[in-house]
Amino acid sequence: MITLRPWTNDDLWLLHATLGDPAMMEHLGGIESAEQIEQRHARFLRSEGMFTVWERDAVVGSVGFWEKTWLGEDVYEAGWMILPQYAGRGLATKAALEVASLARKESKCRFLHAFPNVENAASNAVCRNAGFTKLGEHTFEYPKGHWMRCNDWRIDLFAKH
């Protein structure tokens, strides 16, 4: 069982542990600088859709959803990161399911998307296991100046389930 807790000022260390780790950022264009991490932390603090993922009394990662415009439509995008020592136990899938449930309760956007790099087998498996439907591939610029090929996975939040 996992618990999601809203992002707090105490969670900055988690961004350094994930966004500052070359292995964690292998499929996302490389590590972020300390300044970029601080800026992201400030955005997460202002967001109502960013969470730490807890298992028992330990922080195991992060998950969140946010609004974006995709192909002319307002949608939610989801993202997650599980610390390496907790990987391979289904925690990211559980976190994705929880964040989909939270997005569904918002009743604002019909679709929740995730855009993992086509080479990121683990994140693509999370999407598949969490019930996302694969719609195809797209090229994204992320971070700025770095182009990558991503899969577009989607959940219809308004579908009867």
Rosetta constraint file for C-alpha pairs under 8 A:
AtomPair CA 1 CA 55 HARMONIC 6.43 0.50
AtomPair CA 1 CA 56 HARMONIC 7.73 0.50
AtomPair CA 2 CA 53 HARMONIC 6.64 0.50
AtomPair CA 2 CA 54 HARMONIC 5.46 0.50
AtomPair CA 2 CA 55 HARMONIC 4.74 0.50
AtomPair CA 2 CA 56 HARMONIC 7.13 0.50
AtomPair CA 2 CA 91 HARMONIC 7.39 0.50
AtomPair CA 2 CA 94 HARMONIC 7.22 0.50
AtomPair CA 2 CA 95 HARMONIC 7.40 0.50
AtomPair CA 3 CA 53 HARMONIC 5.90 0.50
AtomPair CA 3 CA 54 HARMONIC 5.04 0.50
AtomPair CA 3 CA 55 HARMONIC 6.45 0.50
AtomPair CA 3 CA 56 HARMONIC 7.98 0.50
AtomPair CA 4 CA 51 HARMONIC 5.69 0.50
AtomPair CA 4 CA 52 HARMONIC 5.69 0.50
AtomPair CA 4 CA 53 HARMONIC 4.88 0.50
AtomPair CA 4 CA 54 HARMONIC 6.20 0.50
AtomPair CA 4 CA 95 HARMONIC 7.66 0.50
AtomPair CA 4 CA 98 HARMONIC 7.84 0.50
AtomPair CA 5 CA 51 HARMONIC 5.16 0.50
AtomPair CA 5 CA 52 HARMONIC 5.34 0.50
AtomPair CA 5 CA 53 HARMONIC 6.70 0.50
AtomPair CA 5 CA 54 HARMONIC 7.53 0.50
AtomPair CA 6 CA 48 HARMONIC 7.30 0.50
AtomPair CA 6 CA 49 HARMONIC 7.60 0.50
AtomPair CA 6 CA 50 HARMONIC 6.07 0.50
AtomPair CA 6 CA 51 HARMONIC 4.43 0.50
AtomPair CA 6 CA 52 HARMONIC 6.42 0.50
AtomPair CA 7 CA 11 HARMONIC 6.53 0.50
AtomPair CA 7 CA 44 HARMONIC 6.52 0.50
AtomPair CA 7 CA 45 HARMONIC 6.06 0.50
AtomPair CA 7 CA 50 HARMONIC 5.59 0.50
AtomPair CA 7 CA 51 HARMONIC 4.79 0.50
AtomPair CA 7 CA 52 HARMONIC 5.97 0.50
AtomPair CA 8 CA 45 HARMONIC 6.17 0.50
AtomPair CA 9 CA 41 HARMONIC 7.91 0.50
AtomPair CA 9 CA 45 HARMONIC 6.95 0.50
AtomPair CA 11 CA 15 HARMONIC 7.28 0.50
AtomPair CA 11 CA 52 HARMONIC 7.65 0.50
AtomPair CA 12 CA 16 HARMONIC 6.72 0.50
AtomPair CA 12 CA 38 HARMONIC 7.65 0.50
AtomPair CA 12 CA 41 HARMONIC 6.20 0.50
AtomPair CA 13 CA 17 HARMONIC 6.18 0.50
AtomPair CA 14 CA 18 HARMONIC 6.17 0.50
AtomPair CA 14 CA 61 HARMONIC 7.26 0.50
AtomPair CA 14 CA 62 HARMONIC 7.94 0.50
AtomPair CA 15 CA 19 HARMONIC 5.34 0.50
AtomPair CA 15 CA 20 HARMONIC 7.03 0.50
AtomPair CA 15 CA 37 HARMONIC 6.42 0.50
AtomPair CA 15 CA 41 HARMONIC 7.37 0.50
AtomPair CA 16 CA 20 HARMONIC 4.83 0.50
AtomPair CA 16 CA 21 HARMONIC 7.36 0.50
AtomPair CA 16 CA 34 HARMONIC 7.70 0.50
AtomPair CA 16 CA 37 HARMONIC 6.85 0.50
AtomPair CA 17 CA 21 HARMONIC 6.03 0.50
AtomPair CA 17 CA 83 HARMONIC 7.74 0.50
AtomPair CA 18 CA 24 HARMONIC 5.76 0.50
AtomPair CA 18 CA 25 HARMONIC 7.33 0.50
AtomPair CA 18 CA 81 HARMONIC 7.21 0.50
AtomPair CA 18 CA 83 HARMONIC 6.89 0.50
AtomPair CA 19 CA 24 HARMONIC 6.79 0.50
AtomPair CA 19 CA 25 HARMONIC 6.17 0.50
AtomPair CA 19 CA 31 HARMONIC 5.52 0.50
AtomPair CA 19 CA 32 HARMONIC 5.70 0.50
AtomPair CA 19 CA 37 HARMONIC 7.15 0.50
AtomPair CA 20 CA 24 HARMONIC 7.91 0.50
AtomPair CA 20 CA 25 HARMONIC 7.59 0.50
AtomPair CA 20 CA 31 HARMONIC 4.93 0.50
AtomPair CA 20 CA 32 HARMONIC 5.72 0.50
AtomPair CA 20 CA 33 HARMONIC 7.16 0.50
AtomPair CA 20 CA 34 HARMONIC 7.85 0.50
AtomPair CA 20 CA 37 HARMONIC 7.98 0.50
AtomPair CA 21 CA 25 HARMONIC 6.26 0.50
AtomPair CA 21 CA 31 HARMONIC 6.13 0.50
AtomPair CA 22 CA 26 HARMONIC 5.87 0.50
AtomPair CA 22 CA 30 HARMONIC 6.06 0.50
AtomPair CA 22 CA 31 HARMONIC 5.58 0.50
AtomPair CA 24 CA 81 HARMONIC 8.00 0.50
AtomPair CA 24 CA 84 HARMONIC 7.85 0.50
AtomPair CA 25 CA 29 HARMONIC 6.47 0.50
AtomPair CA 25 CA 30 HARMONIC 4.97 0.50
AtomPair CA 25 CA 31 HARMONIC 5.62 0.50
AtomPair CA 26 CA 30 HARMONIC 5.68 0.50
AtomPair CA 27 CA 117 HARMONIC 5.99 0.50
AtomPair CA 27 CA 119 HARMONIC 7.16 0.50
AtomPair CA 27 CA 120 HARMONIC 6.25 0.50
AtomPair CA 28 CA 117 HARMONIC 7.41 0.50
AtomPair CA 28 CA 142 HARMONIC 6.95 0.50
AtomPair CA 28 CA 143 HARMONIC 7.41 0.50
AtomPair CA 29 CA 142 HARMONIC 6.63 0.50
AtomPair CA 29 CA 143 HARMONIC 6.20 0.50
AtomPair CA 29 CA 146 HARMONIC 6.29 0.50
AtomPair CA 32 CA 36 HARMONIC 5.76 0.50
AtomPair CA 32 CA 37 HARMONIC 6.22 0.50
AtomPair CA 33 CA 37 HARMONIC 6.20 0.50
AtomPair CA 34 CA 38 HARMONIC 6.21 0.50
AtomPair CA 35 CA 39 HARMONIC 6.26 0.50
AtomPair CA 36 CA 40 HARMONIC 6.12 0.50
AtomPair CA 37 CA 41 HARMONIC 6.07 0.50
AtomPair CA 38 CA 42 HARMONIC 6.30 0.50
AtomPair CA 39 CA 43 HARMONIC 6.41 0.50
AtomPair CA 40 CA 44 HARMONIC 6.15 0.50
AtomPair CA 41 CA 45 HARMONIC 6.21 0.50
AtomPair CA 42 CA 46 HARMONIC 6.51 0.50
AtomPair CA 43 CA 47 HARMONIC 6.21 0.50
AtomPair CA 44 CA 48 HARMONIC 7.84 0.50
AtomPair CA 44 CA 49 HARMONIC 7.96 0.50
AtomPair CA 44 CA 50 HARMONIC 5.92 0.50
AtomPair CA 45 CA 50 HARMONIC 7.91 0.50
AtomPair CA 49 CA 64 HARMONIC 5.25 0.50
AtomPair CA 49 CA 65 HARMONIC 5.21 0.50
AtomPair CA 49 CA 66 HARMONIC 6.16 0.50
AtomPair CA 50 CA 62 HARMONIC 7.48 0.50
AtomPair CA 50 CA 63 HARMONIC 6.12 0.50
AtomPair CA 50 CA 64 HARMONIC 4.25 0.50
AtomPair CA 50 CA 65 HARMONIC 6.57 0.50
AtomPair CA 51 CA 62 HARMONIC 5.66 0.50
AtomPair CA 51 CA 63 HARMONIC 5.41 0.50
AtomPair CA 51 CA 64 HARMONIC 5.83 0.50
AtomPair CA 52 CA 59 HARMONIC 6.60 0.50
AtomPair CA 52 CA 60 HARMONIC 7.63 0.50
AtomPair CA 52 CA 61 HARMONIC 5.85 0.50
AtomPair CA 52 CA 62 HARMONIC 4.33 0.50
AtomPair CA 52 CA 63 HARMONIC 6.35 0.50
AtomPair CA 53 CA 59 HARMONIC 5.77 0.50
AtomPair CA 53 CA 60 HARMONIC 5.61 0.50
AtomPair CA 53 CA 61 HARMONIC 5.02 0.50
AtomPair CA 53 CA 62 HARMONIC 5.15 0.50
AtomPair CA 53 CA 63 HARMONIC 6.71 0.50
AtomPair CA 53 CA 95 HARMONIC 6.91 0.50
AtomPair CA 54 CA 58 HARMONIC 5.45 0.50
AtomPair CA 54 CA 59 HARMONIC 4.48 0.50
AtomPair CA 54 CA 60 HARMONIC 5.56 0.50
AtomPair CA 54 CA 61 HARMONIC 7.24 0.50
AtomPair CA 55 CA 59 HARMONIC 6.55 0.50
AtomPair CA 55 CA 60 HARMONIC 6.55 0.50
AtomPair CA 60 CA 82 HARMONIC 5.77 0.50
AtomPair CA 60 CA 83 HARMONIC 5.67 0.50
AtomPair CA 60 CA 86 HARMONIC 6.23 0.50
AtomPair CA 61 CA 80 HARMONIC 7.44 0.50
AtomPair CA 61 CA 81 HARMONIC 5.40 0.50
AtomPair CA 61 CA 82 HARMONIC 4.13 0.50
AtomPair CA 61 CA 83 HARMONIC 5.43 0.50
AtomPair CA 62 CA 80 HARMONIC 5.52 0.50
AtomPair CA 62 CA 81 HARMONIC 5.33 0.50
AtomPair CA 62 CA 82 HARMONIC 6.47 0.50
AtomPair CA 63 CA 78 HARMONIC 7.39 0.50
AtomPair CA 63 CA 79 HARMONIC 5.69 0.50
AtomPair CA 63 CA 80 HARMONIC 4.14 0.50
AtomPair CA 63 CA 81 HARMONIC 6.50 0.50
AtomPair CA 63 CA 95 HARMONIC 6.44 0.50
AtomPair CA 63 CA 96 HARMONIC 7.20 0.50
AtomPair CA 63 CA 99 HARMONIC 7.14 0.50
AtomPair CA 64 CA 78 HARMONIC 5.61 0.50
AtomPair CA 64 CA 79 HARMONIC 5.60 0.50
AtomPair CA 64 CA 80 HARMONIC 6.51 0.50
AtomPair CA 64 CA 99 HARMONIC 6.44 0.50
AtomPair CA 65 CA 76 HARMONIC 6.15 0.50
AtomPair CA 65 CA 77 HARMONIC 5.35 0.50
AtomPair CA 65 CA 78 HARMONIC 4.27 0.50
AtomPair CA 65 CA 79 HARMONIC 6.49 0.50
AtomPair CA 65 CA 99 HARMONIC 6.87 0.50
AtomPair CA 65 CA 103 HARMONIC 7.26 0.50
AtomPair CA 66 CA 76 HARMONIC 5.27 0.50
AtomPair CA 66 CA 77 HARMONIC 5.46 0.50
AtomPair CA 66 CA 78 HARMONIC 6.72 0.50
AtomPair CA 67 CA 74 HARMONIC 6.88 0.50
AtomPair CA 67 CA 75 HARMONIC 5.73 0.50
AtomPair CA 67 CA 76 HARMONIC 4.46 0.50
AtomPair CA 67 CA 77 HARMONIC 6.27 0.50
AtomPair CA 68 CA 74 HARMONIC 5.83 0.50
AtomPair CA 68 CA 75 HARMONIC 5.59 0.50
AtomPair CA 68 CA 76 HARMONIC 5.98 0.50
AtomPair CA 68 CA 77 HARMONIC 6.72 0.50
AtomPair CA 69 CA 73 HARMONIC 5.28 0.50
AtomPair CA 69 CA 74 HARMONIC 4.52 0.50
AtomPair CA 69 CA 75 HARMONIC 6.00 0.50
AtomPair CA 70 CA 74 HARMONIC 6.37 0.50
AtomPair CA 70 CA 75 HARMONIC 6.53 0.50
AtomPair CA 74 CA 109 HARMONIC 6.44 0.50
AtomPair CA 75 CA 109 HARMONIC 5.22 0.50
AtomPair CA 75 CA 110 HARMONIC 6.70 0.50
AtomPair CA 75 CA 111 HARMONIC 5.37 0.50
AtomPair CA 75 CA 112 HARMONIC 6.08 0.50
AtomPair CA 75 CA 113 HARMONIC 7.25 0.50
AtomPair CA 76 CA 103 HARMONIC 7.61 0.50
AtomPair CA 76 CA 109 HARMONIC 6.42 0.50
AtomPair CA 76 CA 111 HARMONIC 6.24 0.50
AtomPair CA 76 CA 112 HARMONIC 4.61 0.50
AtomPair CA 76 CA 113 HARMONIC 6.10 0.50
AtomPair CA 77 CA 112 HARMONIC 5.51 0.50
AtomPair CA 77 CA 113 HARMONIC 4.70 0.50
AtomPair CA 77 CA 114 HARMONIC 5.61 0.50
AtomPair CA 77 CA 115 HARMONIC 7.94 0.50
AtomPair CA 78 CA 96 HARMONIC 7.61 0.50
AtomPair CA 78 CA 99 HARMONIC 7.61 0.50
AtomPair CA 78 CA 112 HARMONIC 6.74 0.50
AtomPair CA 78 CA 113 HARMONIC 6.10 0.50
AtomPair CA 78 CA 114 HARMONIC 5.24 0.50
AtomPair CA 79 CA 96 HARMONIC 7.88 0.50
AtomPair CA 79 CA 114 HARMONIC 6.52 0.50
AtomPair CA 80 CA 92 HARMONIC 6.71 0.50
AtomPair CA 80 CA 95 HARMONIC 7.53 0.50
AtomPair CA 80 CA 96 HARMONIC 7.25 0.50
AtomPair CA 81 CA 92 HARMONIC 7.13 0.50
AtomPair CA 82 CA 86 HARMONIC 6.52 0.50
AtomPair CA 82 CA 87 HARMONIC 6.10 0.50
AtomPair CA 82 CA 91 HARMONIC 7.36 0.50
AtomPair CA 82 CA 92 HARMONIC 6.28 0.50
AtomPair CA 83 CA 87 HARMONIC 6.39 0.50
AtomPair CA 86 CA 91 HARMONIC 7.64 0.50
AtomPair CA 87 CA 91 HARMONIC 7.24 0.50
AtomPair CA 87 CA 92 HARMONIC 7.89 0.50
AtomPair CA 90 CA 94 HARMONIC 6.35 0.50
AtomPair CA 91 CA 95 HARMONIC 6.08 0.50
AtomPair CA 92 CA 96 HARMONIC 6.05 0.50
AtomPair CA 92 CA 126 HARMONIC 6.46 0.50
AtomPair CA 93 CA 97 HARMONIC 6.19 0.50
AtomPair CA 93 CA 126 HARMONIC 4.98 0.50
AtomPair CA 93 CA 127 HARMONIC 7.35 0.50
AtomPair CA 93 CA 129 HARMONIC 6.45 0.50
AtomPair CA 93 CA 130 HARMONIC 5.56 0.50
AtomPair CA 94 CA 98 HARMONIC 6.21 0.50
AtomPair CA 94 CA 130 HARMONIC 7.51 0.50
AtomPair CA 95 CA 99 HARMONIC 6.14 0.50
AtomPair CA 96 CA 100 HARMONIC 6.08 0.50
AtomPair CA 96 CA 126 HARMONIC 7.54 0.50
AtomPair CA 96 CA 127 HARMONIC 7.78 0.50
AtomPair CA 96 CA 130 HARMONIC 6.43 0.50
AtomPair CA 97 CA 101 HARMONIC 6.27 0.50
AtomPair CA 97 CA 130 HARMONIC 5.75 0.50
AtomPair CA 98 CA 102 HARMONIC 6.36 0.50
AtomPair CA 99 CA 103 HARMONIC 6.12 0.50
AtomPair CA 100 CA 104 HARMONIC 6.02 0.50
AtomPair CA 100 CA 112 HARMONIC 7.10 0.50
AtomPair CA 100 CA 155 HARMONIC 7.97 0.50
AtomPair CA 100 CA 157 HARMONIC 7.51 0.50
AtomPair CA 101 CA 105 HARMONIC 6.38 0.50
AtomPair CA 102 CA 106 HARMONIC 6.65 0.50
AtomPair CA 103 CA 107 HARMONIC 7.09 0.50
AtomPair CA 103 CA 109 HARMONIC 8.00 0.50
AtomPair CA 103 CA 112 HARMONIC 7.50 0.50
AtomPair CA 103 CA 157 HARMONIC 7.52 0.50
AtomPair CA 104 CA 157 HARMONIC 5.21 0.50
AtomPair CA 104 CA 158 HARMONIC 7.20 0.50
AtomPair CA 107 CA 157 HARMONIC 7.94 0.50
AtomPair CA 107 CA 158 HARMONIC 7.83 0.50
AtomPair CA 109 CA 157 HARMONIC 7.72 0.50
AtomPair CA 110 CA 156 HARMONIC 5.93 0.50
AtomPair CA 110 CA 157 HARMONIC 5.27 0.50
AtomPair CA 110 CA 158 HARMONIC 5.69 0.50
AtomPair CA 111 CA 154 HARMONIC 6.44 0.50
AtomPair CA 111 CA 155 HARMONIC 5.66 0.50
AtomPair CA 111 CA 156 HARMONIC 4.81 0.50
AtomPair CA 111 CA 157 HARMONIC 5.56 0.50
AtomPair CA 111 CA 158 HARMONIC 7.76 0.50
AtomPair CA 112 CA 154 HARMONIC 5.55 0.50
AtomPair CA 112 CA 155 HARMONIC 5.21 0.50
AtomPair CA 112 CA 156 HARMONIC 6.68 0.50
AtomPair CA 112 CA 157 HARMONIC 6.79 0.50
AtomPair CA 113 CA 132 HARMONIC 7.96 0.50
AtomPair CA 113 CA 152 HARMONIC 6.74 0.50
AtomPair CA 113 CA 153 HARMONIC 5.44 0.50
AtomPair CA 113 CA 154 HARMONIC 4.37 0.50
AtomPair CA 113 CA 155 HARMONIC 6.50 0.50
AtomPair CA 114 CA 127 HARMONIC 7.36 0.50
AtomPair CA 114 CA 151 HARMONIC 7.88 0.50
AtomPair CA 114 CA 152 HARMONIC 6.14 0.50
AtomPair CA 114 CA 153 HARMONIC 5.20 0.50
AtomPair CA 114 CA 154 HARMONIC 6.50 0.50
AtomPair CA 115 CA 150 HARMONIC 5.55 0.50
AtomPair CA 115 CA 151 HARMONIC 5.35 0.50
AtomPair CA 115 CA 152 HARMONIC 5.00 0.50
AtomPair CA 115 CA 153 HARMONIC 6.33 0.50
AtomPair CA 116 CA 120 HARMONIC 6.42 0.50
AtomPair CA 116 CA 123 HARMONIC 5.97 0.50
AtomPair CA 116 CA 124 HARMONIC 6.17 0.50
AtomPair CA 116 CA 150 HARMONIC 5.32 0.50
AtomPair CA 116 CA 151 HARMONIC 5.72 0.50
AtomPair CA 116 CA 152 HARMONIC 7.44 0.50
AtomPair CA 117 CA 124 HARMONIC 7.93 0.50
AtomPair CA 117 CA 148 HARMONIC 6.84 0.50
AtomPair CA 117 CA 149 HARMONIC 5.79 0.50
AtomPair CA 117 CA 150 HARMONIC 4.12 0.50
AtomPair CA 117 CA 151 HARMONIC 6.27 0.50
AtomPair CA 118 CA 124 HARMONIC 7.43 0.50
AtomPair CA 118 CA 137 HARMONIC 7.72 0.50
AtomPair CA 118 CA 149 HARMONIC 5.94 0.50
AtomPair CA 118 CA 150 HARMONIC 4.89 0.50
AtomPair CA 118 CA 151 HARMONIC 5.57 0.50
AtomPair CA 120 CA 124 HARMONIC 6.26 0.50
AtomPair CA 121 CA 125 HARMONIC 6.06 0.50
AtomPair CA 122 CA 126 HARMONIC 6.33 0.50
AtomPair CA 123 CA 127 HARMONIC 6.37 0.50
AtomPair CA 124 CA 128 HARMONIC 6.34 0.50
AtomPair CA 124 CA 151 HARMONIC 7.81 0.50
AtomPair CA 125 CA 129 HARMONIC 5.94 0.50
AtomPair CA 126 CA 130 HARMONIC 5.88 0.50
AtomPair CA 127 CA 131 HARMONIC 6.41 0.50
AtomPair CA 127 CA 132 HARMONIC 5.19 0.50
AtomPair CA 127 CA 133 HARMONIC 7.75 0.50
AtomPair CA 127 CA 153 HARMONIC 6.67 0.50
AtomPair CA 128 CA 132 HARMONIC 5.53 0.50
AtomPair CA 128 CA 133 HARMONIC 6.98 0.50
AtomPair CA 128 CA 134 HARMONIC 7.76 0.50
AtomPair CA 131 CA 155 HARMONIC 6.94 0.50
AtomPair CA 132 CA 153 HARMONIC 5.50 0.50
AtomPair CA 132 CA 154 HARMONIC 4.92 0.50
AtomPair CA 132 CA 155 HARMONIC 4.84 0.50
AtomPair CA 133 CA 153 HARMONIC 5.26 0.50
AtomPair CA 133 CA 154 HARMONIC 5.13 0.50
AtomPair CA 133 CA 155 HARMONIC 6.33 0.50
AtomPair CA 134 CA 151 HARMONIC 7.03 0.50
AtomPair CA 134 CA 152 HARMONIC 5.93 0.50
AtomPair CA 134 CA 153 HARMONIC 4.35 0.50
AtomPair CA 134 CA 154 HARMONIC 6.48 0.50
AtomPair CA 135 CA 151 HARMONIC 7.42 0.50
AtomPair CA 135 CA 152 HARMONIC 5.44 0.50
AtomPair CA 135 CA 153 HARMONIC 5.81 0.50
AtomPair CA 135 CA 154 HARMONIC 7.14 0.50
AtomPair CA 136 CA 151 HARMONIC 5.66 0.50
AtomPair CA 136 CA 152 HARMONIC 5.50 0.50
AtomPair CA 136 CA 153 HARMONIC 7.62 0.50
AtomPair CA 137 CA 149 HARMONIC 6.70 0.50
AtomPair CA 137 CA 150 HARMONIC 5.52 0.50
AtomPair CA 137 CA 151 HARMONIC 4.41 0.50
AtomPair CA 137 CA 152 HARMONIC 5.87 0.50
AtomPair CA 138 CA 149 HARMONIC 5.75 0.50
AtomPair CA 138 CA 150 HARMONIC 5.41 0.50
AtomPair CA 138 CA 151 HARMONIC 6.33 0.50
AtomPair CA 138 CA 152 HARMONIC 6.98 0.50
AtomPair CA 139 CA 147 HARMONIC 6.67 0.50
AtomPair CA 139 CA 148 HARMONIC 5.60 0.50
AtomPair CA 139 CA 149 HARMONIC 4.52 0.50
AtomPair CA 139 CA 150 HARMONIC 6.12 0.50
AtomPair CA 140 CA 147 HARMONIC 5.55 0.50
AtomPair CA 140 CA 148 HARMONIC 5.43 0.50
AtomPair CA 140 CA 149 HARMONIC 6.31 0.50
AtomPair CA 140 CA 150 HARMONIC 6.90 0.50
AtomPair CA 141 CA 145 HARMONIC 6.42 0.50
AtomPair CA 141 CA 146 HARMONIC 5.41 0.50
AtomPair CA 141 CA 147 HARMONIC 4.39 0.50
AtomPair CA 141 CA 148 HARMONIC 6.41 0.50
AtomPair CA 142 CA 146 HARMONIC 5.43 0.50
AtomPair CA 142 CA 147 HARMONIC 6.14 0.50
AtomPair CA 142 CA 148 HARMONIC 7.13 0.50
AtomPair CA 143 CA 147 HARMONIC 7.76 0.50
